[in-house]
Amino acid sequence: MNYDLIVAGAGPAGSITAAVVAQAGYRVLVLERDASCRSPCAGYISSTINIELPDGCIIQSRIRKMRTYFPDLSFHDFQLSGFLVDRPSFDMALATKAEDSGAEIRWKSPLIDLAAGGVRFRDGEASGKIIVGADGVFSRVAALLGLERQRVAFCAQYHIRGIELLPEPDTCEIFFDANYAPGGYVWIYPAGKDSAKVGLGITGAGTRSPHEYLDAFVSESPLAERLCGERTGYLTGALPISGLRKRLCYGNILLVGDSAGMADPITGAGINNAMLSGEIAGRAVIDALEDDDMAVLGQYETRADMLLGRPLARSLEKRRKLDCCCTSNEMLQRHLPGLWVTFREYWT
Ligand SMILES: Cc1cc2nc3c(=O)[nH]c(=O)nc-3n(C[C@H](O)[C@H](O)[C@H](O)COP(=O)(O)OP(=O)(O)OC[C@H]3O[C@@H](n4cnc5c(N)ncnc54)[C@H](O)[C@@H]3O)c2cc1C
């Protein structure tokens, strides 16, 4: 099998790269490890960059406000604009778009190795002029390139129904408390009537597992009363918090999305950046194929750095401060405005 482009991973970064390149008429293969899209996620997507939600994606709520709680439960409100999506339906809709554009997707086909002029996957081999690693935080492609593993935050999330949401159902809530989410935070994202995704991310500083911290939060925290409902879903996952990788382009191989370290090291948000990187990687791939010159792929690294380099570097700097200065609730209470994106102090 001969392809112009082989993409490892059918998450947002991979499916968008594949769709952009296939739309231009090139032969594209997407290798996906799983039988369907199921990246663990809360599903918040910011509408600050112009994102078109794909047909078939289930929108669970419209978000217009973020309420951030300090450890003493005083809070700060901030207007923002975004959506909460059902993540599997969102990713499947993007994968379908890639297929409709002409890309071929092979499910249950993890990329195993990079070979001269192509790849090896579980059931076979394929040759491709360009390879894109869109295989997430524990990227096999990055490992095969000999790159360092990224630092990660570990997360756990319940979907709980029959709970008490705030009177404004378009508000997502964020809690900082070192006893329940050391090095991270707890989120409550409204996901329809009386229903929310309640989750947390921790950075390894704590003594318990994310599951144990989450159980403690929903059963013992000052908010526990509001959260006793029926738990209808549970997931765990990880996201990168070490910031943008220094290099994103290795000859004919590119890294996009989480495999490139594009999730925000403080908020953990990575969907928007994954989509953006898929777009710009796709365009660089088209230019390189048109010119038959792999050196053109370097444009992707330059553009990604131009768009994402500064915000991710700022966030990484905040992450370092959070790690060293905010290990107790007293410190968090004092320093949070300088460390969280909804406060003016974060940006000054
Ligand atoms: C619990 C949790 C909640 C989150 N909540 C949010 C949120 O609300 N908003 C937000 O913006 N971000 C959130 N994130 C981060 C977000 O999920 C990621 O940043 C985003 O999914 C990155 O997209 P991606 O396409 O780079 O990678 P992924 O979505 O991880 O996709 C990678 C794909 O590659 C596949 N794969 C892995 N290995 C191989 C292989 N060897 N061969 C082939 N395929 C492979 C995987 O199966 C997967 O389908 C959350 C993360 C977690 C863990």
The ligand as a MOL file (V3000), in Angstrom:
LIG
                    3D

  0  0  0     0  0            999 V3000
M  V30 BEGIN CTAB
M  V30 COUNTS 53 58 0 0 0
M  V30 BEGIN ATOM
M  V30 1 C -9.8640 13.4630 31.6820 0
M  V30 2 C -9.4570 14.4740 30.6430 0
M  V30 3 C -10.2570 15.5880 30.4350 0
M  V30 4 C -9.9100 16.5300 29.4540 0
M  V30 5 N -10.7510 17.5710 29.2540 0
M  V30 6 C -10.4670 18.4750 28.2680 0
M  V30 7 C -11.3790 19.5310 27.9930 0
M  V30 8 O -12.4560 19.6520 28.5900 0
M  V30 9 N -11.0460 20.4130 27.0000 0
M  V30 10 C -9.8670 20.2940 26.2970 0
M  V30 11 O -9.6040 21.1450 25.4160 0
M  V30 12 N -8.9980 19.2870 26.5360 0
M  V30 13 C -9.2690 18.3720 27.4910 0
M  V30 14 N -8.4160 17.3280 27.7120 0
M  V30 15 C -7.2100 17.2000 26.8480 0
M  V30 16 C -7.6200 16.6660 25.4800 0
M  V30 17 O -8.3510 15.4740 25.6250 0
M  V30 18 C -6.3880 16.4210 24.5880 0
M  V30 19 O -5.5280 17.5390 24.6540 0
M  V30 20 C -6.7920 16.1710 23.1300 0
M  V30 21 O -7.5690 14.9990 23.0450 0
M  V30 22 C -5.5680 16.0260 22.2330 0
M  V30 23 O -5.9770 15.5910 20.9470 0
M  V30 24 P -5.0120 14.6770 20.0620 0
M  V30 25 O -5.7290 14.4470 18.7790 0
M  V30 26 O -3.6580 15.2520 20.0440 0
M  V30 27 O -4.8700 13.3060 20.8820 0
M  V30 28 P -5.9700 12.2670 21.3490 0
M  V30 29 O -7.3030 12.8700 21.3940 0
M  V30 30 O -5.4220 11.6420 22.5890 0
M  V30 31 O -5.9810 11.2010 20.1820 0
M  V30 32 C -4.9120 10.3070 20.0010 0
M  V30 33 C -5.4420 9.0890 19.2500 0
M  V30 34 O -4.3290 8.2530 18.9240 0
M  V30 35 C -4.6800 6.9110 19.1770 0
M  V30 36 N -3.4210 6.1650 19.3580 0
M  V30 37 C -2.6310 6.0670 20.4570 0
M  V30 38 N -1.5490 5.3150 20.1980 0
M  V30 39 C -1.6410 4.9400 18.8920 0
M  V30 40 C -0.8320 4.1510 18.0210 0
M  V30 41 N 0.3210 3.5850 18.4350 0
M  V30 42 N -1.2400 3.9600 16.7440 0
M  V30 43 C -2.3990 4.5070 16.2930 0
M  V30 44 N -3.2240 5.2520 17.0890 0
M  V30 45 C -2.8290 5.4750 18.3610 0
M  V30 46 C -5.5850 6.9720 20.3870 0
M  V30 47 O -6.3930 5.8170 20.4670 0
M  V30 48 C -6.3920 8.2350 20.0900 0
M  V30 49 O -7.5380 7.9650 19.3340 0
M  V30 50 C -8.7140 16.3620 28.6800 0
M  V30 51 C -7.9000 15.2460 28.9100 0
M  V30 52 C -8.2510 14.3110 29.8660 0
M  V30 53 C -7.3720 13.1050 30.0820 0
M  V30 END ATOM
M  V30 BEGIN BOND
M  V30 1 1 1 2
M  V30 2 1 2 3
M  V30 3 2 2 52
M  V30 4 2 3 4
M  V30 5 1 4 5
M  V30 6 1 4 50
M  V30 7 2 5 6
M  V30 8 1 6 7
M  V30 9 1 6 13
M  V30 10 2 7 8
M  V30 11 1 7 9
M  V30 12 1 9 10
M  V30 13 2 10 11
M  V30 14 1 10 12
M  V30 15 2 12 13
M  V30 16 1 13 14
M  V30 17 1 14 15
M  V30 18 1 14 50
M  V30 19 1 15 16
M  V30 20 1 16 17
M  V30 21 1 16 18
M  V30 22 1 18 19
M  V30 23 1 18 20
M  V30 24 1 20 21
M  V30 25 1 20 22
M  V30 26 1 22 23
M  V30 27 1 23 24
M  V30 28 2 24 25
M  V30 29 1 24 26
M  V30 30 1 24 27
M  V30 31 1 27 28
M  V30 32 2 28 29
M  V30 33 1 28 30
M  V30 34 1 28 31
M  V30 35 1 31 32
M  V30 36 1 32 33
M  V30 37 1 33 34
M  V30 38 1 33 48
M  V30 39 1 34 35
M  V30 40 1 35 36
M  V30 41 1 35 46
M  V30 42 1 36 37
M  V30 43 1 36 45
M  V30 44 2 37 38
M  V30 45 1 38 39
M  V30 46 1 39 40
M  V30 47 2 39 45
M  V30 48 1 40 41
M  V30 49 2 40 42
M  V30 50 1 42 43
M  V30 51 2 43 44
M  V30 52 1 44 45
M  V30 53 1 46 47
M  V30 54 1 46 48
M  V30 55 1 48 49
M  V30 56 2 50 51
M  V30 57 1 51 52
M  V30 58 1 52 53
M  V30 END BOND
M  V30 END CTAB
M  END
